[in-house]
Structure formats: C-alpha cells, structure tokens
C-alpha cells in the first residue's frame, strides 16, 4: 500500500503526459518538463533512489502502452526517454542541493567546534551527527605545509583515505581550516593522531604537525586546537624544525612569556649591550643561539655558523665583555639562555621592546 501511495504521489499526471505525447508525436512542453523535474526532486527528498524511480516510470509506461493504438505506441519510447531525463534532472538537482546543505552544516559545525561558538550544549548535540562524542576528552592535531589545503584537495583525500583504511569508521573528524589539515580524535586513541601526523607530514612534502593536549568536553577541543596552533606559531618564531611538535613539550615557552613586560626587561637588560657591537646585536645573538642549541659545544656551534673555532671563541669573549655574563659559566649561562629564548619569542632585535 505504501509503495502504491509513493508511486501515485510522484507519478501523478505522468501517464497523461505520456499519452498526450504519443497521440501527437510532440515533445515535452516547458511546463511538463518542469513539472516532472519537480516530481523528481520530491522523490529524492523523500528518500526514493534514482533506480527505484526509473523502475516506477517504466512500470507506469507499460500500463500506458496497453491503452495506446499501434501508431501512438511508436512514440512511447521517445516520450519515456524525455520523461526519465526530466525526472532524473530533478532528482540530481535535489541531491546536489542536499550535498551543499550538508557541506554548509558541516563547515558551520567545524567553525563552532574549533572556536567555541553557539554554546557547548548545542555543539555536543550536533557533534554526534559528525561522529564525535564530546562527553569524552579529545585532542587536536594541526598540519600545515608549504601551501594551503582545502577539503577537496588531493593531500586531504590522501590523508583521509589512509586514516579510514587504518582505523575504519571510528569517532574521528578530519577537516581543513585556514589552509591547514586538522584531525580531532578521542584521547584514549593516541595512535590516531600519531598516524595522522606521519601521513600529513608525508603528504605535505615535509610540512609540520602540532598536537595539542587532550581536554574534556566541547571547550576541550577549542583548547587543544589553540594549543596546536600556538605550537606552530612558536615553532616559526623559535625556528623549531621538528616534524611533529607536542604542546605538552613546549609548556615552558608560554610560562616564559606570561609576563611579557618582565621578559622584555630581561632581554633589554641582559642582551641590550650587544647592540653596541659592530654589526649590531644580530650576529652575536645568533652566536648565542647556536651555542646553546648545540649544548654549549663551541666547535659544533662554529660549524653550524660556518665559522672557525677561533672566530667562535672571539665572539663568545666579545659577548662576555659586552654583557658581563659568561656563556661558559653555569649560573650566568642560565640567565643568558633565558634572555636568548625571550629575544626569539619577542622577535628582538627586529622588533623594538
């Protein structure tokens, strides 16, 4: 009975249109074509697949054929062809609209999820539709490469295919935002983000991935996402070239910059005298950076800077005479190294303090 009601609803007037075409040999009028398109749209909206719709059309055409004269029946095939084309066009139009609406809803949800919009309750309610249970803790990984990436890009599809092949339909969200790849995964499945980081690094041809710490609830996703973004920003400022950065390993840097004025005072007081050197502070600051990055091994730092060991020793001595702090002394070294980190975080001396 329901099948008959469905056919009657979507095929209302269809038999009369076929009979009219067969009687005259004409084509579909503009009004008839649009009417059939509309019926095709309604069929799609009510969940009727295109194959089932075509079966209904052919079945109805068989009934029409039984009442046609031989001369009229000669036009039936052409009439059905036109009608099926119009129905299919409407059906496809409805499908495209549904896809666009779903994409818009997904993008709106992702924006709210990553920025905390529309309230935690509403976000959690919508999250289930996209495969997330926000009652659990989640962590967010963000990958960026030399160029921006969108949802339909080959890089995005490659990473998504790898995740699906490895983990199947688990509660994972892969998306893009501001040209970066983003993966949201439950905190009790850390292997998901590890695999994402590996695949994203390879797909972006040596990009960089940052992983935020796990946090509970809808607000936790925002927090973890911001941690990952901050880690990428920090890597750019501190010239950290590790392929994968973990926010948990970089917590010392936010602590150092929490009181920006105090850090600026430290940099100004400790490293300010370097500006009086020939060539300014930059060469000597780079010398300290290389020295500390190599574990205070002068020969290795010299190779990194393409200097002789003698030139490296001269520079370190020059720093000692200008600042009064000896890089080789363990106590004074800590103050110098903290000031150097602060200078890199504050982009000094390129930016005034």
Secondary structure, 3 states (H helix, E strand, C coil): CHHHHHHHHHCCCHHHHHHHHHHHCCCCCHHHHHHHHHHHHHHHHCCCCHHHHHHHHHHHHHHHHHCCCHHHHCCHHHHHHHHHHHHHHHHHHHHHHHHHHHHHHHHHHHHHHHHCCCCHHHHHHHHHHHCCCCCCEEEEEEEECCCCCCCCCHHHHHHHHHHHHHHCCCCCEEEEECCEEEEEEECCCHHHHHHHHHHHHHHCCCCEEEECCCEEHHHHHHHHHHHHHHHHHHHHHHCCCCCEEEHHHHHHHHHHHCCHHHHHHHHHHHHHHHHHCCCCCHHHHHHHHHHHHCCCCHHHHHHHCCCCHHHHHHHHHHHHHHHCCCCCCHHHHHHHHHHHHHHHHCCCCCCCC
